[in-house]
Amino acid sequence: MVDGGGPKSGKTTEDCKGTTVQPVRITLPGRYWDSFIYKGRLYLFGVDGDVKSIDWEPLVKEVAVPKKDKIALICAFLRSDYLYQSDVQTLLRDAEVRKVISTKFERLAQQSLVVTQDHLERHEKGRQDNPCPFPHADLEIYNDKLFVTSSSGVVEATCNKKTKYPISTRPRKRWDGPVLGASASYGSIALAAGTEGLYELDIAPGFVIESEDPCQLSESACRDCGWTYYSVFASSDNSGYMAEFRKERHDGFDFDTRSGYERIFTGVDTAFEIFGSEGFSWGTQDKLCQVASGEIKVAKYEPWAELPEDRILSFGSVPLEAPTGEVVAAGTASFGVVMELENALLILPSAGPAITLPGEPVNWRVFPRSRRYENQLHAIYDDRIEVLSFNHDYLVDQVQKRLGTTVFSGISPGQGGLGEISALL
């Protein structure tokens, strides 16, 4: 098992105190299979095989809330980056400022934010029959392209707001292998191919040499995958592993395309080697997690550490206070951990008590690599989508928090950022 620092159990830092903020929720009516939010567009994949895109910003701004809560609404659903800005994070160290902001989000969370069908239609930008395999196993939007995975393989379609329809009507087949899960970053899309193992397919210039054929990273089975910086963590039924890379700079560096970097494969670390035990495991950015013996074990991953043994360090554990049953799937976002159980979604926030969403979802999705929607969870049910926004994490020490990916506070202020944030006070 890895050694190292980090708090051992519970929420022990001062910055985690007083940060219990209930999620804000917008309910969208309709029967959907999946959803994805990207560059101001909400893409909705209907159970009847249609796709439509919604202009998300005007839809959210039209939601009826008191004027004093409008900026909290914007931070919750449009600009999660506002409160992670370094200047704002400095303000949030003040207890009185923290109290004001918490109160606004708590008040907003008590309101019923429902979008009607007319509301959706008013902001619909396009609708079409789904040109991609349906129902799909997973999808990803990266670099203005949609990637859809299914038992028939991987297809790619343009998704850049310039086409007549939400996505191109002429998708391109990229691979014939069956794929259960996908995640894109660093110019590549990682593919969880079940018993066939973990693959990676080049999809954009930068960091890799483009190839039309996927590269197998491991023969070990996996059913889902996620990026841990420039490495990939694969989840299997009762374990997992990380296909690890190092990043090197070479001649011809281009700051626009990042093509001066390349990723070098270094090997595979199993979940047992990381945690010293077996159990359902997953990883996102700096946090590697495993459910075992009634708790979530957490390891912190820093691939740039000077000493190889410092790359993966134990970061303690979090007890699961109630029986969870079998873990179907799990993911990590900035706000904490989401676990899909047999009949519920269990959210363990980076601070505060666990939240249970009862009922089996059709699908669910978080956006850990987004700059504006990283605080959102989309939970899809038979007759609606619940878009939940978690806003407690702005008040949590990003270095010390155990659950949730670390958000670096050096984010450049967005247009009008600090001016709009002043309205919170």
C-alpha positions in Angstrom: 0.0 0.0 0.0 1.2 3.5 -0.7 2.6 5.6 2.1 2.4 9.3 2.7 0.7 12.2 4.3 -2.7 13.6 4.2 -5.5 13.6 6.8 -6.4 10.1 7.9 -10.1 10.3 8.4 -13.0 12.8 8.6 -13.0 16.4 7.6 -10.4 18.0 10.0 -9.4 21.3 8.5 -10.8 24.6 9.5 -11.7 25.5 5.9 -14.1 22.5 5.8 -16.2 23.8 8.7 -19.4 25.6 8.0 -19.5 24.6 4.3 -22.7 22.5 4.3 -24.6 23.9 1.3 -27.4 21.9 -0.3 -27.2 21.5 -4.1 -29.2 23.8 -6.3 -31.5 21.9 -8.8 -33.1 22.6 -12.1 -35.6 20.1 -13.4 -36.0 19.6 -17.2 -39.0 17.6 -18.3 -38.8 14.9 -21.0 -37.7 11.4 -21.7 -34.0 11.3 -22.4 -31.2 8.7 -22.6 -28.3 11.0 -22.1 -27.2 14.7 -21.8 -23.9 16.6 -22.3 -23.1 20.3 -21.7 -20.4 21.9 -23.8 -19.5 25.5 -24.8 -22.9 26.9 -23.9 -24.9 24.1 -25.5 -26.9 21.4 -23.7 -27.2 18.4 -25.9 -30.2 16.1 -25.2 -30.4 12.6 -26.6 -34.0 11.4 -26.5 -35.1 7.9 -25.8 -36.9 7.9 -29.2 -33.7 8.4 -31.1 -33.7 12.2 -31.5 -31.0 14.8 -30.6 -31.6 18.4 -29.8 -29.4 21.2 -28.6 -30.4 23.9 -26.1 -28.9 27.4 -25.8 -28.1 27.0 -22.1 -27.2 30.5 -21.0 -30.5 32.3 -22.0 -32.5 29.3 -20.7 -30.9 29.6 -17.2 -31.1 33.4 -17.1 -34.8 33.1 -17.8 -35.4 30.9 -14.8 -37.5 32.9 -12.3 -35.6 33.7 -9.1 -35.5 36.9 -7.0 -33.1 39.5 -8.3 -30.8 39.1 -5.2 -30.3 35.5 -6.2 -29.5 35.9 -9.9 -25.7 36.0 -9.5 -25.9 32.8 -7.4 -27.9 31.2 -10.2 -25.2 32.2 -12.7 -22.4 30.8 -10.6 -24.4 27.6 -10.0 -25.2 26.8 -13.6 -23.2 29.0 -16.0 -19.9 30.0 -14.5 -18.5 27.7 -11.9 -15.1 29.3 -12.6 -16.1 32.7 -11.0 -15.7 31.6 -7.4 -12.6 29.5 -8.1 -10.7 32.6 -9.3 -7.7 33.4 -7.1 -8.8 36.8 -6.1 -12.2 35.5 -5.1 -10.7 32.6 -3.2 -8.7 35.2 -1.2 -12.0 36.9 -0.3 -13.6 33.6 0.7 -11.0 33.2 3.5 -13.0 35.9 5.4 -15.6 34.2 7.6 -18.2 37.0 7.0 -17.9 36.8 3.2 -18.2 33.0 3.4 -21.4 33.3 5.4 -22.9 35.7 2.9 -22.2 33.5 -0.1 -23.3 30.3 1.7 -26.6 32.0 2.6 -27.3 32.9 -1.0 -26.7 29.4 -2.3 -28.7 27.9 0.6 -31.6 30.2 -0.2 -31.4 29.3 -3.9 -31.4 25.6 -3.0 -34.8 26.0 -1.3 -36.4 27.2 -4.5 -38.2 25.0 -7.0 -36.4 25.7 -10.3 -38.5 24.0 -13.0 -38.1 24.5 -16.7 -41.3 23.9 -18.8 -41.5 22.2 -22.2 -42.3 25.6 -23.7 -39.2 27.0 -22.0 -37.1 24.3 -23.6 -38.6 24.8 -27.0 -38.0 28.5 -26.9 -34.3 28.0 -26.5 -33.9 25.0 -28.8 -31.2 25.6 -31.4 -31.7 22.5 -33.4 -33.2 19.0 -33.6 -32.5 15.9 -35.7 -32.8 12.2 -35.8 -29.7 10.7 -34.1 -27.2 9.8 -36.9 -25.0 7.8 -34.4 -25.5 4.4 -33.0 -28.3 4.4 -30.4 -28.7 3.5 -27.6 -25.1 4.3 -27.0 -22.9 3.1 -24.1 -21.1 6.4 -23.6 -20.3 9.6 -25.3 -17.8 12.4 -25.1 -17.5 15.9 -26.7 -13.9 17.0 -27.2 -12.4 19.7 -29.5 -15.8 20.4 -31.1 -16.3 16.7 -32.0 -18.8 14.2 -30.6 -17.6 10.7 -30.0 -20.2 8.0 -29.4 -19.3 4.5 -28.2 -21.4 1.3 -28.4 -21.2 -2.4 -29.0 -20.6 -1.6 -32.7 -17.5 0.6 -32.0 -16.7 4.3 -32.0 -18.0 7.0 -34.3 -17.0 10.7 -34.6 -19.2 13.6 -35.7 -18.6 17.3 -35.9 -20.3 19.3 -33.1 -19.2 22.9 -33.5 -22.5 25.1 -33.7 -21.7 25.7 -37.4 -23.6 22.8 -38.9 -27.4 23.0 -39.6 -28.2 20.4 -37.0 -26.8 19.9 -33.5 -24.3 17.3 -34.8 -23.1 16.4 -38.3 -25.4 14.1 -40.2 -22.3 12.3 -41.6 -20.5 10.6 -38.7 -17.3 8.8 -39.3 -16.5 5.3 -38.0 -13.3 5.4 -36.0 -13.1 1.8 -34.7 -15.1 -1.4 -34.9 -14.3 -2.7 -31.4 -17.1 -2.7 -28.8 -16.7 0.0 -26.1 -18.4 0.4 -22.7 -16.9 3.7 -21.6 -14.9 6.6 -23.0 -13.1 9.7 -21.8 -11.1 12.3 -23.8 -8.1 14.5 -23.0 -4.6 15.3 -24.2 -5.6 14.8 -27.9 -6.7 11.2 -27.2 -9.8 9.3 -26.2 -9.4 6.4 -23.8 -11.7 3.5 -24.5 -12.9 0.9 -22.0 -13.4 -2.2 -24.1 -14.6 -4.7 -21.6 -12.8 -8.1 -21.7 -10.7 -6.7 -24.6 -8.9 -4.3 -22.2 -8.1 -0.6 -22.3 -7.3 1.3 -25.6 -6.4 4.8 -26.6 -7.3 6.4 -29.9 -5.7 9.6 -31.2 -8.3 12.2 -32.0 -6.5 15.6 -32.1 -3.0 17.0 -32.7 -0.9 17.6 -29.7 0.9 15.3 -27.2 0.7 12.3 -29.5 1.5 11.2 -33.0 -1.8 10.8 -34.8 -2.9 7.3 -35.9 -6.1 5.9 -37.3 -5.7 2.8 -35.3 -6.2 2.5 -31.5 -3.4 1.5 -29.3 -3.9 -1.1 -26.6 -2.7 0.1 -23.2 -3.6 -3.1 -21.3 -5.2 -6.5 -21.9 -6.8 -6.4 -18.5 -10.6 -6.0 -18.5 -12.2 -2.7 -17.8 -15.7 -1.2 -18.1 -15.0 2.5 -17.5 -12.1 4.9 -17.6 -11.0 8.4 -16.7 -8.0 10.6 -17.0 -5.6 11.1 -14.1 -3.8 14.1 -15.6 -2.0 12.6 -18.6 -2.5 9.0 -17.4 -5.6 6.8 -17.6 -7.3 5.0 -14.8 -9.4 1.9 -15.8 -12.2 0.5 -13.6 -13.1 -3.2 -13.7 -15.9 -5.0 -11.8 -14.0 -5.5 -8.5 -10.7 -3.7 -9.0 -8.9 -1.4 -11.5 -5.5 -0.2 -12.7 -3.8 2.9 -14.0 -2.0 3.1 -17.3 0.7 5.6 -16.5 2.4 8.1 -18.7 5.0 10.7 -18.2 4.9 14.0 -20.2 8.0 15.3 -21.9 8.8 18.4 -23.8 10.6 18.2 -27.1 11.8 20.5 -29.9 9.3 22.5 -31.9 7.1 23.5 -28.9 3.9 25.3 -30.0 2.0 27.1 -27.3 -1.2 27.1 -29.4 -1.4 23.4 -30.2 0.7 22.1 -27.3 2.4 19.8 -29.9 5.7 20.4 -28.2 4.7 17.8 -25.5 4.5 14.1 -25.9 3.2 11.4 -23.5 5.5 8.4 -22.9 3.9 5.2 -21.6 5.7 3.9 -18.5 3.6 0.9 -17.4 0.6 -0.2 -15.4 -0.1 0.2 -11.6 -2.8 -2.1 -10.3 -5.4 -1.1 -7.7 -3.9 -3.6 -5.3 -0.4 -2.0 -5.7 -2.0 1.5 -5.1 -4.3 0.7 -2.2 -3.1 -2.6 -0.8 -6.5 -4.1 -1.3 -9.1 -5.0 -3.9 -12.4 -3.3 -4.5 -14.1 -1.2 -7.1 -11.6 1.6 -8.0 -11.6 4.7 -10.2 -9.5 7.8 -10.7 -9.9 11.4 -11.9 -7.1 13.9 -12.1 -5.3 14.0 -8.7 -7.7 11.6 -6.8 -7.6 7.8 -7.0 -10.4 6.1 -5.0 -11.4 2.6 -4.0 -14.5 1.2 -2.2 -13.4 -1.5 0.3 -14.4 -2.7 3.8 -17.1 0.0 4.3 -15.0 3.0 3.4 -13.5 4.9 0.4 -9.8 4.8 0.4 -8.2 7.8 -1.3 -4.7 8.2 -2.8 -3.4 11.5 -4.1 -1.7 11.4 -7.5 1.0 13.9 -8.4 2.9 12.6 -11.5 5.4 15.5 -11.5 6.8 14.6 -8.1 10.6 14.6 -8.0 10.8 11.2 -6.4 9.0 8.3 -8.1 7.8 7.0 -4.7 6.0 10.3 -4.1 3.8 10.1 -7.2 1.0 8.2 -5.4 0.5 8.9 -1.7 -2.2 7.7 0.7 -4.7 10.5 1.5 -6.6 8.7 4.1 -10.1 7.2 3.9 -13.8 8.3 4.3 -16.2 5.9 6.1 -19.4 4.9 4.4 -21.9 5.3 7.2 -24.7 3.2 5.6 -24.5 0.0 3.6 -24.0 0.9 0.0 -24.7 -2.4 -1.8 -22.9 -3.1 -5.1 -21.2 -0.1 -6.8 -22.4 0.0 -10.4 -20.2 3.0 -11.4 -18.5 5.9 -9.8 -16.9 9.2 -10.7 -15.1 12.2 -9.1 -15.8 15.9 -9.8 -14.6 19.0 -8.1 -17.4 18.9 -5.6 -16.8 15.3 -4.4 -17.6 11.7 -5.3 -20.6 10.3 -7.1 -21.4 6.6 -6.7 -24.1 4.7 -8.6 -25.7 2.0 -6.5 -28.3 -0.5 -7.5 -31.2 1.8 -6.8 -29.8 5.2 -6.0 -27.0 7.8 -6.5 -24.9 8.5 -3.5 -23.0 11.8 -3.4 -20.2 12.3 -0.9 -19.3 16.0 -1.1 -15.9 17.4 -0.4 -17.4 18.8 2.8 -20.7 18.1 4.6 -22.9 15.0 4.9 -23.6 12.4 2.2 -26.6 13.0 -0.2 -28.7 10.2 -1.5 -30.8 10.5 -4.7 -33.2 7.6 -4.5 -34.3 5.7 -7.6 -32.4 4.0 -10.4 -31.2 6.6 -13.0 -31.3 6.0 -16.7 -27.9 7.7 -16.9 -25.8 10.3 -15.1 -22.8 12.4 -15.9 -20.3 14.8 -14.3 -17.9 17.2 -16.0 -14.6 17.1 -14.2 -12.5 18.7 -17.0 -15.0 21.5 -17.7 -14.1 25.1 -16.8 -17.6 26.3 -16.4 -19.7 23.3 -15.5 -17.5 21.3 -13.2 -19.9 21.7 -10.3 -22.8 20.0 -12.1 -24.3 16.5 -11.9 -26.8 15.5 -14.6 -29.1 12.7 -13.3 -31.4 11.4 -15.9 -34.6 9.6 -15.0 -37.6 8.2 -16.9 -39.5 11.5 -17.2 -36.9 14.2 -16.4 -33.4 15.4 -16.1 -32.2 16.8 -12.7 -29.3 19.2 -13.2 -27.8 19.6 -9.8 -25.2 22.2 -8.9 -23.0 21.8 -5.9 -21.5 25.0 -4.6 -20.0 24.1 -1.2 -16.6 23.3 -2.7 -15.7 27.0 -3.3 -15.4 27.3 0.5 -13.1 24.2 1.0 -9.3 24.1 1.2 -8.4 22.7 -2.2 -5.1 21.3 -1.0 -6.4 19.5 2.0 -9.8 18.2 0.8 -9.9 14.5 0.5 -12.9 13.9 -1.8 -13.2 15.8 -5.1 -10.5 16.8 -7.6 -8.3 19.8 -6.7 -9.2 23.0 -8.4 -6.2 25.3 -8.8 -7.3 28.8 -7.9 -5.0 30.5 -10.5 -7.8 30.5 -13.1 -7.9 33.7 -15.1 -10.9 35.8 -14.3 -13.7 35.4 -16.8 -15.2 38.4 -18.6 -17.0 40.5 -16.0 -16.0 38.0 -13.3 -15.1 40.1 -10.3 -17.6 42.8 -11.2 -20.4 40.3 -11.2 -19.2 38.5 -8.1 -19.4 41.8 -6.2 -23.1 41.5 -6.5 -22.9 38.5 -4.1 -21.9 40.9 -1.3 
